[in-house]
Amino acid sequence: MPTINIAKPSVQSLLISMSVNGNPLSTGTGFICLSKKAPMLITNWHNLTGRHPETKQPLSPTGGLPDAVHIIHNRKGRLGYWTQTVEPLKTSRWIEHPRYGEKVDVVALPLTDLTDVELYPYDVMADPDIIVRPAETISVVGFPLGLQAGGSLAVWATGFVASEPDIDFRDLPLFLVDCRTRPGQSGSAVIFHSNGGVVRYKNGNTSLQTGETTRLLGVYSGRVSAESDIGMVWKSAAIAEIVSAA
């Protein structure tokens, strides 16, 4: 049989679906980071609450708010196979940003059911020494409209950095990307990913990489408006502060 190569970010993003009383409400994306307390599902606040992050109104036309999140995990010891777990949702269960609270549309949900689950976490505490500038290519790795790219492999949407990543948008730990995205990608890992080539570092050095290089830039949170392809990304530093707060 031919060798099959799978890029690690394709299995690091996880399809999630929210439900109320067993009835489906919406789909989204999440990924795993580790804390000293427990493995954490990182996703958007609006995914788990079912509310608009600014108006706080229900996102579902039914008015329903989720009471559970279903997570499609990688199966333990069997890459290319998946298993589903269900986590109950209560406000007290997830961790919000220690300074901004729900103004930062990101939460960390401690995972309680890891039966037959293999974790492929992002190390959000690592120093992101690779430098990324406006107009450089990024990937939003998730599940647009709940679409899975073979089994439960994630879909890669390609776009560009649209604002200065080191400058906060709206005085919050946000930067902008220009990327054609759809519902279901909220909570996606936004990454710099290179299959080889020149990589630049914050100390001014460059290096020629012959293998894959990946840097987690943040978590995707949706477009600034329905008429625009400009999307919002909560910075990896904000994720690290949430995980540390756990």
LINSULFEN-V713228 format. One record per residue. N is the residue number from 0. RES is the residue in three letters. SS is DSSP state (helix for helix, strand for strand, loop for the rest). Layout:
n = {N | N}
res = {RES | RES}
ss = {SS | SS}
This chain:
n = {0 | 1 | 2 | 3 | 4 | 5 | 6 | 7 | 8 | 9 | 10 | 11 | 12 | 13 | 14 | 15 | 16 | 17 | 18 | 19 | 20 | 21 | 22 | 23 | 24 | 25 | 26 | 27 | 28 | 29 | 30 | 31 | 32 | 33 | 34 | 35 | 36 | 37 | 38 | 39 | 40 | 41 | 42 | 43 | 44 | 45 | 46 | 47 | 48 | 49 | 50 | 51 | 52 | 53 | 54 | 55 | 56 | 57 | 58 | 59 | 60 | 61 | 62 | 63 | 64 | 65 | 66 | 67 | 68 | 69 | 70 | 71 | 72 | 73 | 74 | 75 | 76 | 77 | 78 | 79 | 80 | 81 | 82 | 83 | 84 | 85 | 86 | 87 | 88 | 89 | 90 | 91 | 92 | 93 | 94 | 95 | 96 | 97 | 98 | 99 | 100 | 101 | 102 | 103 | 104 | 105 | 106 | 107 | 108 | 109 | 110 | 111 | 112 | 113 | 114 | 115 | 116 | 117 | 118 | 119 | 120 | 121 | 122 | 123 | 124 | 125 | 126 | 127 | 128 | 129 | 130 | 131 | 132 | 133 | 134 | 135 | 136 | 137 | 138 | 139 | 140 | 141 | 142 | 143 | 144 | 145 | 146 | 147 | 148 | 149 | 150 | 151 | 152 | 153 | 154 | 155 | 156 | 157 | 158 | 159 | 160 | 161 | 162 | 163 | 164 | 165 | 166 | 167 | 168 | 169 | 170 | 171 | 172 | 173 | 174 | 175 | 176 | 177 | 178 | 179 | 180 | 181 | 182 | 183 | 184 | 185 | 186 | 187 | 188 | 189 | 190 | 191 | 192 | 193 | 194 | 195 | 196 | 197 | 198 | 199 | 200 | 201 | 202 | 203 | 204 | 205 | 206 | 207 | 208 | 209 | 210 | 211 | 212 | 213 | 214 | 215 | 216 | 217 | 218 | 219 | 220 | 221 | 222 | 223 | 224 | 225 | 226 | 227 | 228 | 229 | 230 | 231 | 232 | 233 | 234 | 235 | 236 | 237 | 238 | 239 | 240 | 241 | 242 | 243 | 244 | 245}
res = {MET | PRO | THR | ILE | ASN | ILE | ALA | LYS | PRO | SER | VAL | GLN | SER | LEU | LEU | ILE | SER | MET | SER | VAL | ASN | GLY | ASN | PRO | LEU | SER | THR | GLY | THR | GLY | PHE | ILE | CYS | LEU | SER | LYS | LYS | ALA | PRO | MET | LEU | ILE | THR | ASN | TRP | HIS | ASN | LEU | THR | GLY | ARG | HIS | PRO | GLU | THR | LYS | GLN | PRO | LEU | SER | PRO | THR | GLY | GLY | LEU | PRO | ASP | ALA | VAL | HIS | ILE | ILE | HIS | ASN | ARG | LYS | GLY | ARG | LEU | GLY | TYR | TRP | THR | GLN | THR | VAL | GLU | PRO | LEU | LYS | THR | SER | ARG | TRP | ILE | GLU | HIS | PRO | ARG | TYR | GLY | GLU | LYS | VAL | ASP | VAL | VAL | ALA | LEU | PRO | LEU | THR | ASP | LEU | THR | ASP | VAL | GLU | LEU | TYR | PRO | TYR | ASP | VAL | MET | ALA | ASP | PRO | ASP | ILE | ILE | VAL | ARG | PRO | ALA | GLU | THR | ILE | SER | VAL | VAL | GLY | PHE | PRO | LEU | GLY | LEU | GLN | ALA | GLY | GLY | SER | LEU | ALA | VAL | TRP | ALA | THR | GLY | PHE | VAL | ALA | SER | GLU | PRO | ASP | ILE | ASP | PHE | ARG | ASP | LEU | PRO | LEU | PHE | LEU | VAL | ASP | CYS | ARG | THR | ARG | PRO | GLY | GLN | SER | GLY | SER | ALA | VAL | ILE | PHE | HIS | SER | ASN | GLY | GLY | VAL | VAL | ARG | TYR | LYS | ASN | GLY | ASN | THR | SER | LEU | GLN | THR | GLY | GLU | THR | THR | ARG | LEU | LEU | GLY | VAL | TYR | SER | GLY | ARG | VAL | SER | ALA | GLU | SER | ASP | ILE | GLY | MET | VAL | TRP | LYS | SER | ALA | ALA | ILE | ALA | GLU | ILE | VAL | SER | ALA | ALA}
ss = {loop | loop | loop | loop | loop | loop | loop | loop | helix | helix | helix | helix | strand | strand | strand | strand | strand | strand | strand | strand | loop | loop | strand | strand | strand | strand | strand | strand | strand | strand | strand | strand | strand | strand | loop | loop | loop | loop | strand | strand | strand | strand | strand | loop | helix | helix | helix | helix | helix | loop | strand | loop | loop | loop | loop | loop | loop | strand | loop | loop | loop | loop | loop | loop | loop | loop | loop | strand | strand | strand | strand | strand | strand | strand | strand | loop | loop | loop | loop | loop | loop | strand | strand | strand | strand | strand | strand | strand | loop | loop | helix | helix | helix | strand | strand | loop | strand | loop | loop | loop | strand | loop | loop | loop | loop | loop | strand | strand | strand | strand | loop | loop | loop | loop | loop | loop | strand | strand | loop | loop | loop | strand | loop | loop | loop | loop | loop | loop | loop | strand | loop | loop | loop | loop | loop | loop | strand | strand | strand | strand | strand | strand | loop | helix | helix | helix | loop | loop | loop | loop | loop | loop | loop | loop | strand | strand | strand | strand | strand | strand | strand | loop | loop | loop | loop | loop | loop | loop | strand | loop | loop | strand | loop | strand | strand | strand | strand | strand | loop | loop | loop | loop | loop | loop | loop | loop | loop | loop | strand | strand | strand | strand | strand | strand | loop | loop | strand | strand | strand | strand | strand | loop | loop | loop | loop | strand | strand | strand | strand | loop | loop | loop | strand | strand | strand | strand | strand | strand | strand | strand | strand | strand | strand | loop | loop | loop | loop | loop | loop | strand | strand | strand | strand | strand | strand | helix | helix | helix | helix | helix | helix | helix | helix | helix | helix | loop}
